[in-house]
Amino acid sequence: MAAVAAALTVTAAACSTTPAGDSSSGASTAPGALKPVTLQLQWFTQGQFAGYIAAADQGFYREQGLDVTFKEGGVDIVPQTVLAQGQADYAIAWVPKALASREQGAAITDVAQVFQRSGTRQVSFATENITAAAELKGKKVGNWGFGNEFELFAGMTDAGIKPATDVTLVQQQFDMQALLSGEIDAAQAMSYNEYAQVLEATNPATGQLYQPGDFSMIDWNDDGTAMLQDAIWASTDKLSDPAYQDQTTKFVAASLKGWAYCRDNAASCRDIVVKAGSKLGASHQLWQVNEVNKLIWPSPAAGVGTIDQAAWDQTVKVARTAVNADGQTVLTKDPDPQAYTNDYVTKAVEILKGQGVDVVGTNYQPETVTLNPGGN
């Protein structure tokens, strides 16, 4: 797979907005002294990455002495591989995908678990009466592949369904057209993206946009097979370097401050993402920011980005026990202790506490978002 992506134009050095709050040293760094840092995103520019894009736009990276450039992701880009090959300083990747790469030799470490909950859903028309994994039996089940299907297979495994024989697996495109056209009975969707796409489509029976009541949805968080998703990954080997350790703490602190900003300023982050070049429009991006916030906030009592041991253990268990259509599991053994660390996020959270940032979001309440046709 290709490992090169075009860099976005949003960088910390290019920002003109200086936020309130001091850096860990008590003062902002002069632009000429900024340390260049590259972050590989998991997908195209969208609200899924609003916190990082906002951290650049609002000057939070510059506040920590960093000039951050983003590389867009895509179908043929594996973020953890880009990181492992030294083509980025950090990467955003789902935990099971990254752990599979680590088992194969990629020296990468989860240094901040931004998403605390899974955004993966299996969506069907309400008329199909598919509300649990067991009801997928005998159905045409869409999935994207590329490591995005692990929770689906785990849910079917737990329900006693054999993916190879009990369902018809369909390679799904990264959209919802196959569901809307009736080619598949249940489609894979992210709560912050593809689910919105069906609600942005016109119901031919009414001439109006589809409504949530038109669909049923399996939430793997409720099913017990959810796996940790977007995390900040760093180079395991470079973490032995004190300079990279310090940089990692600062990068995590600024990134999490960006996510706190998006929690409290969803509409502003929508505008920031649209300005950065998102492919879908303003209402879709506001939906994304709102739904992603639900996956992050409230965060563990120890603070945003902290890796919860129970959630980590569940992810590893599912990765070791769920089988795909070929009878294979994601992982063949438990990951080694260097697969994750809370050392850097703990220090980052302390920096943010010192700036008066709410690092838990106990009182977070999601916004009500109205979608427009086509996400415009």
Summary of the structure (lengths in Angstrom):
residues: 376
radius of gyration: 20.2
end to end distance: 32.0
largest distance: 62.2
contacts: 1335
relative contact order: 0.18
helix: 40%
strand: 15%
